[in-house]
Amino acid sequence: MNSDDWRRVIDLGLALAGGAELPQDPELPALLRRMAPQVGMPSADAEAALRDAPGAVALVREIHRRTRDGSYRLSRAFTASDALKESGDTAGARKVLEEAMATEVVPLYRAQLQAYLDHVDDLDET
């Protein structure tokens, strides 16, 4: 995984949302092929989208949406879980994380949620 790839696709998604057109970059198809599996999209779907310009735009938007929505979902889940755990409600903290996991499609975010779940019952040493 390359963090530069993530940043480039996020920037492209933001530019598209701001009304920009997708740049004519010969490296763009390879970038999108690398990123599609990183956000839980089948490679075949990425290949199909890359057949034409509107498909490539839709692919960038979908990759961007998945990274943005997943990031927000993680932030909310971690914050809520921490608050519940602090109040002594580890079952509630676990439930929040499990609910986020049930809807998350981005493998990296799923791994982060799983790591949090694996330690939700641990005592904090603060």
Number of C-alpha atoms within 10 A of each C-alpha: 9 9 7 10 15 20 12 15 21 19 14 21 23 16 14 18 11 9 8 11 11 16 11 8 7 8 8 17 16 10 16 24 19 17 23 21 17 22 22 15 19 12 15 12 14 23 17 12 19 20 11 10 12 12 16 20 18 16 25 27 19 16 25 24 16 19 21 13 13 21 15 12 18 19 12 15 23 19 14 16 24 20 15 18 20 13 11 11 15 18 13 17 25 21 16 20 22 16 11 19 21 9 11 21 17 21 14 16 20 18 12 14 19 15 11 18 19 11 11 18 14 10 9 9 4 3
